[in-house]
Amino acid sequence: MTGLNTRGSWPAGMRLIVRRVRPSRRHVKKLTAFEQKTGWRYSITATNIRHMWGIAGSHQIQFLDALHRDHAEVEDRVRTNKAMGLANLPSQSWQINTGWMLAANLAADLDTWLRLLTLHDQDGLEDAEPNTMRLRLYHLPARLARHARRRILRIERTWPWAAAFTTSWNRLAQLPAPT
């Protein structure tokens, strides 16, 4: 498709790669008239990568297609970061928004590490959206009590995610301290 590019403002060496796949159920509603007629979904990738130094086969179209499809994982994290607070900046002040972005990115990183280290085998939580995580784990129906100079977390017995929370807590407590 590179030779069919009619946009003169694009950088030299830009290539167009078209991938044809059968549409899934979630894509059926968004198909164009042409895609509905042919029964295929087309995704177009524009890239100026010619060859990656030291990586054999990196000039091939299959490699570039896989490279760009793998980038979808990054886009998923962008959506998660927006759900963690980056969608709405609180102020017109640069300094306040910088602090807000730092806090939102820290929250997204903590959420990701919590999933990787403690929730990897918990059904419904290893790939849950941030709103689901807030509902199930982060907004904890519990009381923090003190007794004999100790703090005790009293979790509601009827809460359906109590076992997942305690498993996660115990796994975090067993991690070695950073040196």
Secondary structure as UniProt FT lines:
FT   HELIX           2..4
FT   TURN            8..9
FT   TURN            12..13
FT   STRAND          15..21
FT   TURN            25..27
FT   HELIX           28..30
FT   HELIX           33..38
FT   STRAND          41..47
FT   TURN            53..54
FT   TURN            56..59
FT   HELIX           61..70
FT   HELIX           72..81
FT   HELIX           82..86
FT   HELIX           94..118
FT   TURN            120..121
FT   TURN            123..127
FT   HELIX           130..133
FT   HELIX           134..138
FT   STRAND          142..147
FT   TURN            148..149
FT   STRAND          150..155
FT   TURN            157..158
FT   TURN            160..161
FT   HELIX           162..174
//
